[in-house]
Amino acid sequence: MSTTFKIQESHIKTIHDICDSFNNDPGELINVLHKCQGEFGYLPEDVQREIASKMKISVAKVYGVVSFYSFFTMTPKGRHAISVCMGTACYVRGAEKVVDEFKSQLSIKVGGVTEDGKFSLDCLRCVGACGLAPVVLIGEKVYGRVEPHQVKDILAEYND
């Protein structure tokens, strides 16, 4: 799967329409970014530059917001985005071995996307479900007390 994003006229129109829907108000930057990420799946540099230009704010400010909030991503995600919590409780209870098993099963590194674009794998700092450690999120679904031997069955749930 290619990670190169080539901005086109239709993309620029979409970005401008989104910015206009928030009156190009710099105070609405997070909402604009959220809506653009929903449209494109991620926020590549060209999209950030176009938002900055349309809203008359610096690219550095846009990038600062995108890089600060973990919800935003500058790299494409798979249709099923897998996030493994690496907070203290999860880490102590074996999250690293769970990550290793996902890497092995999917043949990707953390931050990667499978060739077919089906799965991506990332780590998070803490999801706030420490009692369920180690925790895995796939999209909005939470898996608690995950052990490496369960990874294959979890992935099998997403055979679409």
N, C-alpha and C positions, 0 to 999 in steps of 0.2 A: 504494500500500500504506500503510495507516494505521500510524503509529508509536505510537498511543495504546493503552496496555494498561489494561484495566479488570479489576481483581481480582474474582474471584467466589468463592463458597463452596467450589466444587470446587478452586479454586487454593489456597485457605487450607488445606483438608484435605491436599492434596498437600504443601504446604510443611511443615505440622506433622508429617506422616508421615516426611518426609525428616529433619527436625530430630530427631524421636524416634528414628529409626534410628541416629543418632549420639549418642543419650542427651542431647541438648541441651547437649553439652559445648562451651563456647566454644573450646576447643583444636581442635575439629573444624570450625571455621568455613569453612576453605577447601574441605573435602570437601563440606560442606552447600551452599556456593555453587556448586561444580562440578556437583553433582547437580541443583540447582535450575535452573542454566543449561541443562543437558541436557534438562530437562523443558520449559522455557518458551522456549528458544532465546536468551534474553538475561536480564538482571537489572534490570528496571525498578524505579523507586523504591518502588512499592507492595510488590513482592516483597522488597526489601531491608528495608523497615520491618517486614514480617511476620516475617522471619527474626530480626531484632533483638529483636522482642517475644517471640517463642517461646523464643529462647535466652537471654533476659534480659541482653542486651548493648546498648550504645548503637548507634543508627543511624549515628553518625559512625564507629564502629569498622568496621561492615559496609561502609559507603561507602569508607572508607580502604583496605580490602583490595581491594574491587572496582576502585577507581580505580588502585591501585598495580600490580596484576598485569595484563599486557597480554592474558592469556588471557580474562579476564572482559570482558564488554561490557554496556553499559547501553542500547544501541540494537539493534534487530533486525538480523539479518544475512540475506542471501539464502540460498537453498538451496545455492548455490555461492559461498562467500565467497572473494573474490580479495584477496590481500595482496601488495603490491609492496614489496620491500625498498628502503629509501632510505638504507642505510648508506653509508659513504664509498666503498667499492669500487663498489657498484651505482650510486650517484649519479654518480660520475665516468665510469662506462661507459654512461650514458644512461638511467637508470631514470626520470628525469623525463619523457622523451619517451615511454616505455612507458606511464606513468601517463596522460599526455595522450591517448594512443591508446585506452586502455581507457575513459576519460571520454567520448571522442568516439563510440566504437562503442556504448557502453551508454547514452549520454545521461544520465549521472549525475555528481555531484561525488564527490570523496573523502569517505567517510563515508556515502554514499548507498546506496540500494537501488533496483533497477529496479522499475518499476510492477508487474510481474508477480511480484515477489518472488524471481525466479530468481537474480539476481546482486547482490552487494554489493561495494563497492570500498573498500579501506583501504590505508594505508601502514604499514610496520613500520620499526623502527630498524635491526635487523640480524638475519638468520636464521642467520648463521654459515656461509654457503656462498659466501664471497667469491670463491673460484676460479671460480664459475659466474656471476659478476656480468654483467649484472643478473638478479636472481632474482625469480620470481613464484611464489606459492603459491596453489593453488586447492584448498581443503580440505586434504587431506594430500599432494596431488601437487605436486612441485617442478618448475618449468620453469627451466632455466638458459640463460644467454647470450641472453636474449630481446631481440628487436629489434622496433621498432614494427610493421613489416610482417607480423610473425607473430601479432599479437594477434587478428586476424579468424579465423585458422585455429584458434588455441587456444580461442576462444569457441565455434567450431563443434563442438568435441569434446563440448560440453555441451548439444547439442540433444536434450533429452529430452521 
